């Protein structure tokens, strides 16, 4: 008999390299799916680890394998400290996304490190992880995975938008969930802020001082990815090969790049919406704290932008990966083919028991 109540730890590391998100979650399935985030924390990466994660895409196979082991040990220590500090006991599972190093679904390949069996052995807890690989094997993009959580946990919104390393959106259409990546966000904005010695452009203040570069905006809007139909997903490889070569031509004006790229993000997001003032869009992810970006988005669409509590903004992905882990334990669908393009809906993730 399946349980109606679960206590899990959701763990997420995103492409923006902000750190590792950890959230202790209670999930209740007595009347649909309800949730409570009891305690949550983001543990920032050391500069050394951040540098290695950024460089790992170019590692040779043997070095990448060694790094996967080292990162798994690093992740286990972070999780173990969180469990100890908060006196957490009786977990049903630790549900961890790992960290994406390579995402090449067009080549039948995706790699998230930190998803080794040793994570379960070190932590002496059941671990559910490695959610993307099976979907790619089934012909899918392996992303996005959050939309099933949008459907089950946030059904009252027409759109659910996440602004992290990339912008991705999900909505219901013709009786099925539709979701896809839209464009790069913090992978680009942070890259240029860091060129000026800042970790990120706080509140978008630097972007607000820049001027729109119409030629740059036109080049960005013409990228082929935007004309493709869903399902579609993005990885850092696409930023490196398609976006940065355009931006590098304008590197002498970083405020202008940040201003133009912020308006580009807003424009691309708005192109995916119905522009109906009655429609509500739940917006989460670190990009919510970029006041200038949110101003640009508000000017680009009439859709009502709803920003939830900081807890949900920061930990929605960790929350949903906790849910995905529970669905996997229940052997229920946690990946939607309408979203990823896989040949069928499926229950994805590896389960390791110590």
Secondary structure by P-SEA (a helix, b strand, c coil): ccccbbbbbbbbbccccccbbbbbbbbbccccbbbbbcbbbbbbbcaaaaaaaaacccccaaaaaaaaaaaaaaaaaaaaaaaaaaccccccccccccccccccccccccccccccaaaaaaaccbbbccccaaaaaacccccccaaaaaacccccccbbbbbccccccccccccbbbbbbcccccccaaaaaaaacccccccccccccccccaaaaaaaaacccccccccccccaaaaacccaaaaaaacccaaaaaaaaaaaaaaaaaaaccccccbbbbbbcccccaaaaaaaaaaacccbbbbccccccccaaaaaaaaaaaaaaaccccccccccccccccbbbbbbcc
